[in-house]
Amino acid sequence: MTILNVPEMSCGHCKAAIEKAVGGVDAAARLEFDMDKRTVSVDSNATLDTILSALKAEGYEATTA
């Protein structure tokens, strides 16, 4: 599990966009959201760079926690 900081994440729409972005690179990925801390725990077979690129393409700059 990799924990990502996603400072721009603030609502249900953001959550859905992040799920779509990660799902686009790994449909079997598991995500756990902490909206208060603005973090996403990702369990995926995709590389971290691939996930970060997919999030960036959706407008979310993410960093590892």
N, CA, C and O of each residue as an XYZ file, in Angstrom:
260
protein
N       0.847     -1.173      0.000
C       0.000      0.000      0.000
C       0.893      1.236      0.000
O       1.821      1.353      0.800
N       0.598      2.131     -0.893
C       1.306      3.401     -0.973
C       0.344      4.507     -0.564
O      -0.796      4.549     -1.028
N       0.801      5.402      0.305
C      -0.039      6.518      0.730
C       0.379      7.760     -0.047
O       1.550      8.138     -0.080
N      -0.619      8.380     -0.669
C      -0.374      9.582     -1.454
C      -1.055     10.779     -0.807
O      -2.197     10.689     -0.354
N      -0.343     11.902     -0.767
C      -0.934     13.182     -0.372
C      -1.521     13.811     -1.624
O      -0.836     13.948     -2.638
N      -2.801     14.196     -1.550
C      -3.464     14.839     -2.680
C      -4.119     16.119     -2.146
O      -5.303     16.120     -1.809
N      -3.345     17.204     -2.071
C      -3.836     18.431     -1.425
C      -5.108     19.012     -2.046
O      -5.899     19.637     -1.340
N      -5.322     18.819     -3.354
C      -6.487     19.394     -4.027
C      -7.758     18.585     -3.805
O      -8.841     19.043     -4.170
N      -7.658     17.393     -3.218
C      -8.814     16.523     -3.019
C      -9.676     17.070     -1.887
O      -9.214     17.204     -0.754
N     -10.941     17.389     -2.202
C     -11.770     17.986     -1.162
C     -13.226     17.529     -1.167
O     -13.983     17.899     -0.269
N     -13.638     16.732     -2.159
C     -15.063     16.406     -2.239
C     -15.281     15.057     -2.919
O     -14.330     14.395     -3.337
N     -16.525     14.669     -3.021
C     -16.885     13.419     -3.672
C     -16.509     13.389     -5.138
O     -16.136     12.340     -5.665
N     -16.603     14.537     -5.805
C     -16.204     14.595     -7.217
C     -14.713     14.292     -7.354
O     -14.306     13.568     -8.263
N     -13.914     14.836     -6.466
C     -12.471     14.578     -6.478
C     -12.209     13.085     -6.293
O     -11.391     12.495     -6.998
N     -12.909     12.490     -5.343
C     -12.750     11.059     -5.078
C     -13.074     10.251     -6.323
O     -12.324      9.344     -6.682
N     -14.176     10.567     -6.984
C     -14.584      9.843     -8.190
C     -13.553     10.017     -9.307
O     -13.252      9.065    -10.027
N     -13.015     11.223     -9.451
C     -12.018     11.475    -10.490
C     -10.735     10.687    -10.216
O     -10.112     10.173    -11.145
N     -10.347     10.593     -8.961
C      -9.146      9.843     -8.590
C      -9.372      8.347     -8.808
O      -8.483      7.649     -9.297
N     -10.563      7.851     -8.445
C     -10.885      6.447     -8.691
C     -10.830      6.132    -10.178
O     -10.313      5.090    -10.579
N     -11.359      7.029    -10.988
C     -11.352      6.842    -12.445
C      -9.927      6.841    -12.990
O      -9.575      6.003    -13.821
N      -9.115      7.775    -12.525
C      -7.738      7.887    -13.016
C      -6.927      6.641    -12.678
O      -6.252      6.083    -13.543
N      -6.992      6.208    -11.425
C      -6.228      5.023    -11.014
C      -6.813      3.773    -11.669
O      -6.071      2.892    -12.104
N      -8.126      3.698    -11.738
C      -8.769      2.560    -12.392
C      -8.407      2.448    -13.862
O      -8.426      1.355    -14.428
N      -8.082      3.562    -14.477
C      -7.688      3.549    -15.878
C      -6.338      2.900    -16.122
O      -6.071      2.417    -17.222
N      -5.493      2.883    -15.117
C      -4.178      2.244    -15.250
C      -4.122      0.890    -14.555
O      -3.241      0.081    -14.845
N      -5.061      0.635    -13.634
C      -5.138     -0.665    -12.964
C      -6.561     -0.851    -12.443
O      -6.913     -0.360    -11.370
N      -7.362     -1.561    -13.213
C      -8.769     -1.754    -12.853
C      -8.932     -2.511    -11.536
O      -9.975     -2.407    -10.891
N      -7.924     -3.264    -11.136
C      -8.004     -4.048     -9.897
C      -7.439     -3.303     -8.695
O      -7.377     -3.870     -7.604
N      -7.031     -2.067     -8.860
C      -6.441     -1.298     -7.757
C      -7.458     -1.116     -6.632
O      -8.656     -0.968     -6.872
N      -6.951     -1.132     -5.403
C      -7.777     -0.859     -4.223
C      -7.380      0.502     -3.673
O      -6.196      0.797     -3.513
N      -8.381      1.330     -3.384
C      -8.130      2.675     -2.879
C      -8.866      2.870     -1.555
O      -9.998      2.418     -1.384
N      -8.204      3.548     -0.629
C      -8.822      3.947      0.634
C      -8.578      5.445      0.791
O      -7.440      5.908      0.722
N      -9.644      6.188      1.000
C      -9.565      7.643      1.071
C      -9.690      8.133      2.501
O     -10.484      7.613      3.284
N      -8.890      9.146      2.833
C      -9.047      9.889      4.077
C      -9.211     11.349      3.652
O      -8.237     12.077      3.465
N     -10.458     11.745      3.508
C     -10.741     13.082      2.984
C     -10.239     14.176      3.935
O      -9.791     15.227      3.477
N     -10.308     13.945      5.237
C      -9.853     14.950      6.201
C      -8.356     15.213      6.067
O      -7.910     16.359      6.117
N      -7.585     14.138      5.896
C      -6.136     14.281      5.759
C      -5.707     14.514      4.313
O      -4.549     14.820      4.033
N      -6.670     14.361      3.399
C      -6.407     14.494      1.959
C      -5.344     13.508      1.492
O      -4.402     13.862      0.782
N      -5.526     12.250      1.916
C      -4.632     11.187      1.489
C      -5.423     10.053      0.846
O      -6.608      9.857      1.116
N      -4.729      9.319     -0.007
C      -5.289      8.134     -0.647
C      -4.279      7.012     -0.480
O      -3.110      7.160     -0.836
N      -4.734      5.887      0.063
C      -3.901      4.691      0.144
C      -4.206      3.868     -1.096
O      -5.362      3.557     -1.382
N      -3.155      3.518     -1.831
C      -3.321      2.817     -3.102
C      -2.608      1.473     -3.044
O      -1.425      1.393     -2.711
N      -3.344      0.429     -3.372
C      -2.773     -0.911     -3.519
C      -2.968     -1.278     -4.982
O      -4.084     -1.567     -5.413
N      -1.877     -1.265     -5.748
C      -1.976     -1.419     -7.196
C      -0.753     -2.131     -7.755
O       0.335     -2.085     -7.180
N      -0.957     -2.787     -8.885
C       0.154     -3.399     -9.601
C       0.818     -2.406    -10.553
O       1.890     -2.687    -11.089
N       0.190     -1.250    -10.767
C       0.780     -0.207    -11.606
C       1.937      0.451    -10.848
O       1.947      0.481     -9.618
N       2.894      0.970    -11.587
C       4.018      1.649    -10.947
C       3.561      2.975    -10.346
O       2.561      3.555    -10.768
N       4.303      3.433     -9.367
C       3.981      4.713     -8.736
C       3.997      5.836     -9.766
O       3.117      6.696     -9.754
N       4.986      5.839    -10.655
C       5.063      6.878    -11.685
C       3.826      6.874    -12.576
O       3.323      7.934    -12.950
N       3.334      5.682    -12.916
C       2.143      5.577    -13.759
C       0.932      6.149    -13.038
O       0.131      6.868    -13.636
N       0.798      5.833    -11.761
C      -0.329      6.343    -10.976
C      -0.243      7.855    -10.842
O      -1.240      8.552    -11.032
N       0.934      8.367    -10.516
C       1.102      9.817    -10.371
C       0.812     10.539    -11.679
O       0.217     11.617    -11.672
N       1.225      9.959    -12.798
C       0.954     10.560    -14.115
C      -0.539     10.576    -14.412
O      -1.059     11.559    -14.939
N      -1.227      9.491    -14.075
C      -2.671      9.423    -14.302
C      -3.401     10.464    -13.460
O      -4.340     11.103    -13.934
N      -2.974     10.632    -12.220
C      -3.581     11.642    -11.354
C      -3.305     13.048    -11.874
O      -4.190     13.904    -11.868
N      -2.087     13.277    -12.319
C      -1.736     14.599    -12.851
C      -2.580     14.928    -14.075
O      -3.004     16.069    -14.254
N      -2.823     13.926    -14.917
C      -3.644     14.136    -16.114
C      -5.077     14.543    -15.746
O      -5.751     15.217    -16.525
N      -5.538     14.132    -14.560
C      -6.873     14.509    -14.069
C      -6.839     15.826    -13.294
O      -7.882     16.312    -12.857
N      -5.651     16.406    -13.122
C      -5.531     17.696    -12.438
C      -5.169     17.599    -10.967
O      -5.312     18.575    -10.230
N      -4.700     16.430    -10.524
C      -4.361     16.243     -9.118
C      -2.869     15.959     -8.972
O      -2.385     14.896     -9.359
N      -2.159     16.916     -8.413
C      -0.747     16.722     -8.099
C      -0.677     15.926     -6.800
O      -1.197     16.355     -5.770
N      -0.042     14.785     -6.856
C       0.062     13.924     -5.671
C       1.531     13.669     -5.365
O       2.379     13.638     -6.256
N       1.801     13.490     -4.089
C       3.152     13.125     -3.635
C       3.018     11.977     -2.647
O       1.949     11.760     -2.077
N       4.101     11.247     -2.448
C       4.067     10.174     -1.463
C       4.120     10.773     -0.076
O       4.785     11.780      0.170
N       3.402     10.126      0.822
C       3.316     10.626      2.199
C       4.536     10.199      2.993
O       4.648     10.523      4.176
